[in-house]
Structure formats: C-alpha cells, structure tokens
Amino acid sequence: MNRFLKIFTAALLSLGAAAFAQPTTLEEISSYELTNRITEITEAQPPVITDRHIIFTEKTGPRYIGIAFDFENYQTIHSFKIKKTRDVDGNVTSSVMLYVLDRPADLTEITYRLIIDGLWTADPINPLRTYDRQTGISLSKVDIGSTLPVVTHTTKDHGTTFIYNGRPGQKVRLAGSFTNWDSWIYEMEEKEPGFYELCIPLPKGKYYYNYFIGLNAVTDRTNPEKAYTPEGRTSSVITVD
C-alpha cells in the first residue's frame, strides 16, 4: 500500500465507530457572514467561495461524509452536517450535507478528498480534479483565486496578531484597554515597507484598542468591529475566545 493510502487508512481508523454515527443538524457554523449564502443553498453544488469561507455540499443519503485537505496532510477528517430548509409551517422542503471551511490565508488553491460511508473518493459534485501520479489517486480541487489580505486576528492559544498598513518608516504604537490606554508599552514592527505587525498574548475577553502615530489615535482598518469605549473614544474591538 502506498504512502498516500496509508495516511488515509490511518486517519480512517483513528475515527473509530463513532465516525459513522448519524450526523447532527447544522447549528454553530452559521455566523452572520455566512447566513445569506447558506440560506440560498438548497441542493448539492460545487464548492462556494466567500470572502472568508469555502462551503462544501453533498447530497443527503450516506450515513457519514467527511473531508480531508492537503494543507493538513490529509491527517484530519472533518465531518459534514445536515442543513435543512423548512417552509412557513416548519415542514422540511429540502436537505443537504454541508461543511464550512475557514479559508487558509496564504493559499490560492486547495486539494481535498471525501470519505463517504467508509470509502475514499473524489468529490462527485466538483468537476475540478487533479491527478497525483505518484499515488495514482484522483483528488478534487478548489481554485480560490487569491490569498486573503492579512488582518488583525486571534489564534487558538490566545495570541492576538495586530496588523497596521500605512506609510513606510512610521513609528506605530498599540494601546488599548489591555494597557490602560498607555501607548508607550507596545511598538509595532515594520515587517515590510508600510506593513506593521505585533503579536501579544491576551486572556479570553473583549478588548478595545487603537494604533497611535505620534499623538494621533487611529482605528484598525483591517477590523470592521468598532465601538465607543466607556471614556467616549472611538476604537476598534476584538474578542479573544
């Protein structure tokens, strides 16, 4: 058995019997950004690319559908969930299996493979395929088109990476509720001309912040979340989960 198939087999075995239980209904993945696109989906179709996500759909019928990606070396299998559409009386009018992927920021294409009731297969709904000559396996492909812009974001270990884009050669400082608005504690590093970055650990919670250039406070243009602080200033807001 070749290396590629061994990886898939090991991943499958790691799932255990629970992997083939009846999938749960779609709940937590519908964020505000996704609501409209997900609502429009009533049947299986090729992957749908949004600003921040890729939506994979499959027909209902199988007991279990999972998906594995090249950027994870096919070692993690993610489960599809059921999305049901109901009429005004609450009756189910259609249903579809669905998985939402957060778009990897630095990739322009993704290859993947499905596991349907224990069998590995290319995506039957997606016509885009690529053939791995080394393994002799057909893989499905998604052309994303362009990488995501780098924005202020949090990570699973509670690290928060702050991003500022502006004129080269500036001294950009960061202050917020986590520094008691002292703007002389953190200075951002200019990684590339006009691209400033700083990563700091923050406990779980909601934080207000701004960038400071000289004495001028500037909100984060990469973060659409804005609010007034208790002191009445306009600031950017980020939540660490």
N, C-alpha and C positions, 0 to 999 in steps of 0.2 A: 504494500500500500504506500502510495507516495506521501510526501510530507504534507501537502495541502489537505489531502483527505484525512490524514491522521489528526490534524488540527481540528477539522470539523467533527470527527468522531469523538475526540476528547471533549470538545465543547458540548456535544450532544449528551454524552454520558454524565457530564457534570450537572446537567439539568435535573436528572432524576425523574421519578414518576410524576412528580408534581407539575412538570413542564407540560404535560398533556391533559391537565385538568381543563374544564370548560372555562374559557376566558371571561374575565369580568367585564362589566359595562364601562364605557368611556366616561371618565369623570374629571380627574385632576388636570389633564393635559390641555383643556380648553381655556387658554388665557384670553385676555381681552384682544390681543393682537390676532389670535387665531380664530376667534368666534365666527366672523363673517365667512372666512374661507371654508372652515369645517362645516358650517351650516349649509353651504352650497353643495357639498359632496353628498350625493345620494347613491352613487354606484362606484364600483372599482374603476380606476383610471390610472394612467401613467403618473409618476411622482409629480406632485405640485410643489413648486419652489416659491416661497415667500421671502420677504426681506430677512427674516431671522430663522426660518424653519424649512424643512422639507417634509411633506406629508406623503406617506406611502399608504396605498389602499389595496385591498384584495377582496375577492368575493367571499361571502359567508358560506359555510358548509363544513370546512375542515374543523376538527376539534381543536387544533393548535396551529398557529402560524407564528414563526419567529423570523428575525432578520439579523444578519451579521455583516459587519463592514470591514473594508480593507484597512482603514486607518486604526482599527483596533486589532489588526492581525487575525480577524475572524474568530477571536477567542471569547467574545461576549455575544450572547444571543438575547435580543430584545423582543419581548412579546407584543404582538398586536392586541388591540382591544376592539370591542364591538361598539360602533356608533349607530344608534337607531334614530330614525326620523319618524315623528308621530304627527297625526292630524289634530285638529282642534278638539276632538273627542278623546285624545290620548291613545288612539289606535296606531300601532306600528305600520307605517306605509312602506318603509324600506330599511335595510340594514347593510352595513359594510364593515369589514375589518380594517383597522386603521392604526398606523404608528407614526408619531411625530418626532422628527429628529431635529435637535438644535444644530443649526448649520455650523460646521467647523470653520473657524475664522480664516484659516490660511490655506484652504483647499479650493480648487476650481472644478474638480470632478471627484466623484465618489464611485467606487465599485462595491457591489454587495451581492449577497446570496440569501435565499429564503430557505427555511425548513418548514415543510408543511406535513403535519402528521408523521413526523419522523424521517421524511425524505428530503434531502437537499436538492434544490432546484434553482434555476434562474427565475426571475420574476416573469410570470406569463403575461402580465399586463403591460410591461415595459418593453418596447421594441428595441431599445438601445442595448446592445450586447458587446462584450469584449471577450476574446478567447485567449486563455492562458496556455501557451504552447508547452510550457514546462510541466504543467499538471494535467493538461488535456481537459480542462473544465471551462464551461461557459459561465461567465459572470454578467450580471446586469450592471448598467452604468447610468449615472446621472451627471450631466454636464451642467454645473452650477453657473458658469459664465465668468464670474469674477469673485475675488475674495471679499470678505466683509471688511468694512472700514474698522480700524481699531478704535474701540470706545472704552470708556471707564466701565469696569466690570468687577465682579466678585468671583472668588474661587471657592471650591469646596472646603478648603482649610481655613476659611475666614480671611484670607488675604484679599485686599482690595487694591486694584491697579487703577490709578488715576491717570487720565490722558488729557493733554492740552496741545492743540495745534495753533500755531501763531507765527509771528515773525522770528527768524533765526536770531540767535545771540541775545535773547532776553533772559532775565533772571525771574523765573516764575516760582512763586511760593504757594503752598497749600495750607489752608486753615479751615477750621470748622468746629462743630460742637465737640468733636473729639480732642481739640486742642484748646478749648475755651476761647476760640477765635484768636489765639496767638499765632500770627502769620510768620513768625521768625523761627519756628521749630523745624518745618519741613521745606526744603528747596527741591524742586523737581530737576531731574537730569535730562539734558537735551541729547536724546539718543541719536537723532538725525536732525539736519537743519530744519528748525521750526516744529519738531516733534518732541514733546516733553513728556516724561513718564516718571511715576513714583508708585511703588507698591509698599503698603504698610498693613500690618495685621490689625483687624478690628473685631471685637466681640460681636455677637449677634445683637442687632438693634437697628434703629433708624437714625441716620445722621444727616445733618445739614453741613454744606461746605461751599467754599468758593476758592477761586485762584486769585492771587494777588500779584500785580505787576506794579512795583512802586507802592503807592498808597491806594491804587485803584483795585476794587474788587470786581472780579469777572466770573460770571456763571459758566458752568461746564457746557459747551456747545454740543458735546457728544452725548449728553444725558438729557432727555426731554423732561425728566421729572424736576419740577421747580416748585418752590413754596416760599411762604413768608416765615421767617424764624420768629420765636417769641419776642425778639428785640425789634421786629418790624423790617428786617432787611430781606431782600430777595436773594435766594440761594438755591443751589442745586441740592437734590435729596437722593440718598442711596440707602437701600436696606440690605443688611447682611443677614442672611438666613442661617 
